């Protein structure tokens, strides 16, 4: 199958993530070397440069460390064009490792190539006409109960999981994913299903 192509630079954590992603994507792939991004000014500057020109795609793991790295990249590229692609919460162990990660979740390296391809395609990577339909606002997310109520955090986590997103995603991250990947209709259906699961 032909690789997806993009002019955007893709940011992953390590070299094994890069190897896995290279199988499905023809693009510049930059590794952060885990938390090395905090110290390596050259890498940070390169990422900033891509963010300000062609744009970047952040594809870090969905554990706490991955979210910290994702947050740091966003903070050093305040005016950049950023596309966030999230790895779903899948529990397991990468083949080359003796034990599962601290949180027991697979990262980019452990994802099936077909899953990575689908995630990228859903985010509009490799397609010049990506459209998810109607966009949602933060106010609408509030009205759905995903923000500002007693059970918002739980509802948001369940909705995220139903959409194949990591459960630790923030409200802002959820809204961004809805508007760039899923669209209003699919998001509202996921919230309804999540509420049903919660007995609401």
C-alpha positions as CSV (number, residue, x, y, z in Angstrom):
1,X,0.0,0.0,0.0
2,X,1.2,3.5,-0.9
3,X,2.5,5.6,2.0
4,X,0.6,8.7,3.1
5,X,2.4,11.9,2.4
6,X,2.5,15.2,4.2
7,X,4.6,18.4,4.1
8,X,4.2,18.7,7.9
9,X,6.9,17.4,10.2
10,X,5.8,14.7,12.5
11,X,7.1,14.7,16.1
12,X,7.4,11.4,17.9
13,X,9.3,10.5,21.1
14,X,11.9,7.9,20.0
15,X,13.7,6.2,17.2
16,X,11.5,3.0,17.3
17,X,8.4,5.3,17.0
18,X,10.1,6.8,14.0
19,X,10.8,3.4,12.4
20,X,7.2,2.3,12.9
21,X,5.7,5.5,11.5
22,X,8.1,5.5,8.5
23,X,6.3,2.3,7.3
24,X,3.1,4.2,6.7
25,X,4.1,7.8,6.3
26,X,6.4,9.7,3.9
27,X,7.3,12.8,5.9
28,X,10.0,14.5,7.9
29,X,9.9,12.7,11.3
30,X,11.6,14.3,14.3
31,X,12.3,12.5,17.5
32,X,12.3,14.3,20.9
33,X,14.4,11.6,22.5
34,X,11.8,11.5,25.3
35,X,12.4,14.3,27.6
36,X,15.5,15.3,25.7
37,X,13.4,18.0,24.0
38,X,13.6,20.0,27.2
39,X,17.4,20.3,26.8
40,X,18.1,20.1,23.1
41,X,17.8,23.6,21.8
42,X,18.6,22.6,18.2
43,X,15.7,20.1,18.1
44,X,13.4,22.6,19.7
45,X,14.3,25.3,17.2
46,X,13.8,22.8,14.3
47,X,10.3,21.9,15.6
48,X,9.5,25.6,16.0
49,X,10.6,26.3,12.5
50,X,8.4,23.6,11.0
51,X,5.5,24.7,13.1
52,X,5.8,28.3,11.8
53,X,6.1,27.2,8.1
54,X,4.6,23.9,6.9
55,X,3.2,22.9,10.3
56,X,3.8,20.0,12.7
57,X,1.9,16.9,13.7
58,X,2.4,15.8,17.3
59,X,2.2,12.0,17.8
60,X,3.5,11.2,21.2
61,X,2.4,8.3,23.4
62,X,-0.8,8.6,25.4
63,X,0.8,8.1,28.8
64,X,1.6,10.8,31.3
65,X,5.1,11.4,29.8
66,X,3.7,11.6,26.3
67,X,1.2,14.3,27.4
68,X,4.0,16.2,29.1
69,X,6.1,16.2,26.0
70,X,3.1,17.2,23.9
71,X,2.3,20.1,26.2
72,X,6.0,21.2,26.1
73,X,6.0,21.2,22.3
74,X,2.8,23.3,22.2
75,X,4.4,25.8,24.7
76,X,7.5,26.3,22.5
77,X,5.4,26.8,19.3
78,X,2.7,29.3,20.5
79,X,2.1,30.7,17.0
80,X,2.7,27.5,15.1
81,X,0.4,25.3,13.0
82,X,-0.1,22.2,15.1
83,X,-2.1,19.0,14.4
84,X,-2.6,16.7,17.3
85,X,-3.0,13.0,16.6
86,X,-3.7,10.8,19.6
87,X,-2.8,7.1,20.2
88,X,-5.8,5.3,21.7
89,X,-5.4,3.7,25.1
90,X,-4.4,0.1,24.3
91,X,-2.9,-2.0,27.0
92,X,0.0,-4.3,26.2
93,X,3.8,-4.6,25.8
94,X,6.0,-3.6,23.0
95,X,7.8,-6.6,21.4
96,X,11.4,-5.5,22.0
97,X,10.7,-4.7,25.7
98,X,10.9,-7.1,28.6
99,X,8.1,-5.5,30.5
100,X,5.1,-3.2,29.8
101,X,5.5,0.5,30.2
102,X,4.8,2.1,33.6
103,X,1.1,2.6,32.7
104,X,0.9,-0.6,30.7
105,X,-0.2,1.2,27.5
106,X,1.2,0.7,24.0
107,X,2.9,3.7,22.4
108,X,3.4,4.7,18.8
109,X,6.0,1.9,18.5
110,X,3.5,-0.8,19.7
111,X,0.6,0.3,17.4
112,X,-0.4,-1.7,14.4
113,X,0.6,0.0,11.2
114,X,-3.0,-0.1,9.9
115,X,-4.2,1.7,13.1
116,X,-1.5,4.4,12.7
117,X,-2.6,4.9,9.1
118,X,-6.2,5.2,10.1
119,X,-5.4,7.7,12.9
120,X,-3.4,9.9,10.4
121,X,-6.1,9.7,7.7
122,X,-8.8,10.6,10.2
123,X,-6.8,13.7,11.1
124,X,-6.7,14.6,7.4
125,X,-3.1,13.7,6.9
126,X,-2.4,12.8,3.3
127,X,-5.7,14.2,2.1
128,X,-6.1,17.7,0.7
129,X,-9.8,17.7,1.2
130,X,-10.3,16.5,4.8
131,X,-13.6,17.7,6.2
132,X,-15.3,16.5,9.4
133,X,-18.4,18.6,9.0
134,X,-19.8,21.0,11.6
135,X,-17.4,22.2,14.2
136,X,-18.2,22.3,17.9
137,X,-17.6,25.1,20.4
138,X,-16.5,25.0,24.0
139,X,-19.9,26.3,25.0
140,X,-21.5,23.3,23.3
141,X,-19.2,20.9,25.1
142,X,-20.3,22.6,28.3
143,X,-24.0,22.2,27.4
144,X,-23.4,18.5,26.7
145,X,-22.0,18.2,30.3
146,X,-18.4,17.5,29.3
147,X,-17.2,20.6,31.2
148,X,-18.4,22.4,34.4
149,X,-20.6,19.8,36.1
150,X,-20.0,17.2,38.8
151,X,-19.5,14.3,36.5
152,X,-17.8,16.2,33.6
153,X,-14.4,14.5,34.1
154,X,-15.9,11.0,34.0
155,X,-18.1,11.8,31.0
156,X,-15.2,13.3,29.2
157,X,-13.1,10.2,29.8
158,X,-15.8,7.9,28.7
159,X,-16.5,10.0,25.6
160,X,-12.8,10.0,24.7
161,X,-12.5,6.3,25.0
162,X,-15.6,5.8,22.8
163,X,-13.9,8.0,20.2
164,X,-10.7,6.0,20.5
165,X,-8.9,8.8,22.2
166,X,-6.7,8.6,25.4
167,X,-8.8,9.0,28.5
168,X,-6.5,11.6,30.0
169,X,-7.2,14.1,27.2
170,X,-8.1,17.6,28.4
171,X,-11.4,19.3,27.5
172,X,-9.5,21.6,25.1
173,X,-7.8,18.6,23.6
174,X,-11.1,16.8,23.2
175,X,-12.7,19.8,21.5
176,X,-9.7,20.1,19.2
177,X,-10.0,16.4,18.3
178,X,-13.7,16.6,17.7
179,X,-13.2,19.6,15.3
180,X,-10.2,18.1,13.4
181,X,-11.1,14.5,13.3
182,X,-14.7,13.5,14.3
183,X,-17.1,16.4,13.7
184,X,-20.1,17.4,15.8
185,X,-22.5,14.5,14.9
186,X,-20.1,11.7,15.8
187,X,-19.1,13.5,19.0
188,X,-22.7,14.1,20.1
189,X,-23.4,10.4,19.5
190,X,-20.4,9.4,21.6
191,X,-21.5,11.7,24.5
192,X,-25.0,10.2,24.4
193,X,-23.5,6.6,24.5
194,X,-21.2,7.7,27.4
195,X,-24.2,9.1,29.3
196,X,-26.1,5.9,28.8
197,X,-23.2,3.8,30.1
198,X,-23.1,6.1,33.2
199,X,-26.9,5.6,33.7
200,X,-27.8,9.2,32.8
